[in-house]
Amino acid sequence: MVKSELIQILANQYPSLIRKDIIKIVDIIFLEIAKALCENEFSAVEIRGVGRFSTKVRNQRVSRNPKNGSIVHVPTTKYIKYKMSKNLFKRLNKNFTENKISDTY
């Protein structure tokens, strides 16, 4: 699903809202999540029932350029780590029960 599909689903579910307002709401949600993650080095954003976004630091390292084999120094970078909630995990895997797994063997 891409952002435009999410906006279309929300517009269909809530016809009383104007599409431009829905776009602003979705933009604000994602911008606030990004802003919260950028403010502190070890901050985390938890959305109950969905998951937890946290920032991690990837240390500086020495690597090689695959085209010519020269040494490249990769600087320290921050990245986002996502861990899904237990509720989302259960909903995602509800069709994979033990009976169905054992039937495949």
Secondary structure, DSSP 8 states (H G I E B T S, - for coil): --HHHHHHHHHHH-TTS-HHHHHHHHHHHHHHHHHHHHHSTT-EEEETTTEEEEEEEE--EEEE-TTT--EEEE--EEEEEEEE-HHHHHHHTTT--HHHHHHT-
